[in-house]
Amino acid sequence: MTRATLWLMIPLNPLLCAWVWIGRLVFGVGGWFMLILIPVVLVLLVMLLITTALAFTQDGSPKALTGFQAVAQVGLWVALLVLGAAMPDFGDTDESRRSLLTQVFGYSDALYDASFTIALLAAAAALVGWLVLLLGLTAGRRRLSA
């Protein structure tokens, strides 16, 4: 699993960046957040490029993540998947406020708010997952070089 997770970073990290940016369109949810999220997704892409580069430049052969690093990476991917699906969106009219939950169960303010709460929790989980992964990747380097 640790080796596969390392190699899956190459296709999944950019794919999940795109998912966070426009994944909601799969569920018929699209609006202003597609423009608003562009700088956020660019920062996310840089963050994931950093951890991918650190992962591939670790010492050891064959190349693989540690179990801790792999769990952090998979947790990050799950959080990004949830974020891309749960992010609500809005447009120029009140009827354009949509989310995955409102598309499935019908619109209500409570479902729209729940979608936003889920998206915020997923974003927080993704940030924590990335920080844990970064810590795991840099702590391993210090131990190896000491």
C-alpha positions as CSV (number, residue, x, y, z in Angstrom):
1,M,0.0,0.0,0.0
2,T,2.8,2.4,0.8
3,R,4.4,2.1,-2.6
4,A,1.1,2.3,-4.5
5,T,0.1,5.4,-2.5
6,L,3.4,7.1,-3.5
7,W,2.9,6.4,-7.2
8,L,-0.8,7.4,-7.0
9,M,0.2,10.8,-5.8
10,I,1.2,11.7,-9.4
11,P,-2.3,11.3,-11.0
12,L,-4.5,11.7,-8.0
13,N,-3.2,15.0,-6.6
14,P,-3.9,17.1,-9.8
15,L,-7.1,15.2,-10.4
16,L,-8.4,16.0,-6.9
17,C,-7.4,19.6,-7.4
18,A,-9.6,19.7,-10.4
19,W,-12.3,17.9,-8.4
20,V,-12.2,20.5,-5.7
21,W,-12.5,23.2,-8.3
22,I,-15.2,21.9,-10.6
23,G,-16.3,18.5,-9.3
24,R,-19.6,19.8,-8.2
25,L,-20.6,20.1,-11.8
26,V,-21.0,16.3,-11.9
27,F,-24.0,16.9,-9.6
28,G,-25.4,19.9,-11.5
29,V,-23.9,22.4,-9.0
30,G,-22.0,25.2,-10.6
31,G,-21.8,28.9,-10.0
32,W,-19.6,31.7,-8.8
33,F,-17.4,29.4,-6.6
34,M,-15.8,28.1,-9.8
35,L,-14.2,31.6,-10.2
36,I,-13.7,32.2,-6.5
37,L,-11.8,28.9,-6.0
38,I,-9.2,29.4,-8.7
39,P,-6.6,31.0,-6.4
40,V,-7.4,28.4,-3.7
41,V,-6.9,25.5,-6.1
42,L,-3.7,27.0,-7.3
43,V,-2.4,27.1,-3.7
44,L,-3.6,23.6,-3.2
45,L,-1.8,22.4,-6.3
46,V,1.5,24.0,-5.0
47,M,1.0,22.4,-1.6
48,L,0.5,19.0,-3.2
49,L,3.4,19.4,-5.5
50,I,5.6,20.1,-2.5
51,T,4.6,17.0,-0.7
52,T,4.8,14.9,-3.9
53,A,8.4,16.2,-4.5
54,L,9.3,15.5,-0.9
55,A,7.9,12.0,-1.1
56,F,9.7,11.1,-4.2
57,T,13.1,12.5,-3.0
58,Q,13.1,10.5,0.2
59,D,15.9,8.1,0.8
60,G,15.3,4.4,0.3
61,S,14.9,1.9,-2.4
62,P,12.4,0.9,-3.6
63,K,10.6,4.2,-3.3
64,A,7.7,4.1,-0.9
65,L,6.0,6.1,1.7
66,T,6.0,5.0,5.3
67,G,2.8,3.7,6.8
68,F,2.2,7.0,8.6
69,Q,2.8,9.0,5.5
70,A,0.5,6.8,3.4
71,V,-2.3,7.1,5.9
72,A,-1.9,10.9,6.0
73,Q,-2.0,11.0,2.2
74,V,-5.1,8.8,1.9
75,G,-6.8,10.9,4.6
76,L,-6.0,14.0,2.6
77,W,-7.4,12.5,-0.6
78,V,-10.7,11.5,1.2
79,A,-11.0,15.0,2.6
80,L,-10.5,16.6,-0.8
81,L,-13.0,14.2,-2.4
82,V,-15.6,15.1,0.2
83,L,-14.8,18.8,-0.2
84,G,-15.3,18.7,-3.9
85,A,-18.6,17.0,-3.6
86,A,-20.0,18.9,-0.7
87,M,-19.1,22.5,-1.6
88,P,-22.3,24.4,-2.2
89,D,-22.4,27.1,-4.9
90,F,-24.4,30.1,-5.7
91,G,-25.3,32.3,-8.6
92,D,-27.0,35.6,-9.3
93,T,-30.4,34.5,-8.1
94,D,-31.7,32.9,-4.9
95,E,-32.8,29.8,-6.9
96,S,-29.2,29.2,-7.9
97,R,-28.1,28.3,-4.4
98,R,-27.3,24.6,-4.8
99,S,-25.3,21.7,-3.3
100,L,-25.1,18.0,-3.7
101,L,-27.5,17.6,-0.7
102,T,-30.0,20.0,-2.2
103,Q,-29.8,18.3,-5.6
104,V,-30.5,14.9,-4.0
105,F,-33.1,15.9,-1.3
106,G,-34.6,19.1,-2.6
107,Y,-33.7,22.6,-1.5
108,S,-33.9,23.8,2.0
109,D,-31.8,26.3,3.9
110,A,-30.8,23.6,6.4
111,L,-29.4,21.3,3.7
112,Y,-27.6,24.2,2.1
113,D,-26.1,25.2,5.4
114,A,-25.2,21.5,6.2
115,S,-23.4,21.3,2.8
116,F,-21.4,24.4,3.7
117,T,-20.5,23.0,7.1
118,I,-19.5,19.6,5.6
119,A,-17.3,21.5,3.1
120,L,-15.7,23.6,5.8
121,L,-15.0,20.4,7.9
122,A,-13.6,18.7,4.9
123,A,-11.3,21.7,4.1
124,A,-10.1,21.7,7.7
125,A,-9.5,17.9,7.5
126,A,-7.6,18.3,4.2
127,L,-5.4,21.0,5.8
128,V,-4.7,18.9,8.8
129,G,-4.0,15.9,6.6
130,W,-1.5,17.9,4.5
131,L,0.2,19.3,7.6
132,V,0.5,15.8,9.0
133,L,1.9,14.5,5.7
134,L,4.4,17.4,5.5
135,L,5.5,16.7,9.1
136,G,5.9,13.0,8.3
137,L,7.9,13.7,5.2
138,T,10.2,16.3,6.8
139,A,10.6,14.4,10.1
140,G,11.8,11.3,8.2
141,R,14.4,13.4,6.4
142,R,15.8,14.8,9.6
143,R,16.1,11.3,11.1
144,L,17.8,9.9,8.1
145,S,20.3,12.8,7.8
146,A,21.2,12.9,11.5
